[in-house]
Amino acid sequence: MRRVIRIIERTIDKHGQRLLVPEIDLEGWWTSLDVSEEDVIQLYADHGASEQFHSEFKTDRDIERLPSGKLATNALVLGLSVLAYNILRWIGQNGLPGSKSPKRSKAQRRRIRTVMQEPMYVAARIIKTARTIKISFGRSCRALQAFDAVYRKLAYGQA
């Protein structure tokens, strides 16, 4: 184990005002990683993204509180939630960023809630005929092309 320390001395605040006494921030991390100090600082400085994914996993999958007092049941719920999260993440990365997908903003990464709202919460009809089962969307469905892109990639391996 080794200790990596970062010291930041600020003489100007975030509004551009000069400080009479410099503000000093001291941060330190215990680590066993075999990388340079700059890499350790960069890895630990980006912990906010990890916290964001953790929060998104809990809130969007509605598992802030686990359903049971039994460890095996909670482990099963977490395992299934991880599977659902990864499937939705895959759909978000392969179906929504295209040029034909519905756009809400220029963001590259979509939250799981957005992935569920765009192609999953769309009204559709399941039509059974003699030999086939079809899914029918409305004429003005914004998510039809994104849904079709995900379906083609899963069913046929096409983009």
Helices and strands as residue ranges (DSSP letters): E 2-12, E 18-31, H 37-45, H 47-60, H 71-95, H 112-115, I 116-120, E 124-128, E 133-137, H 144-156
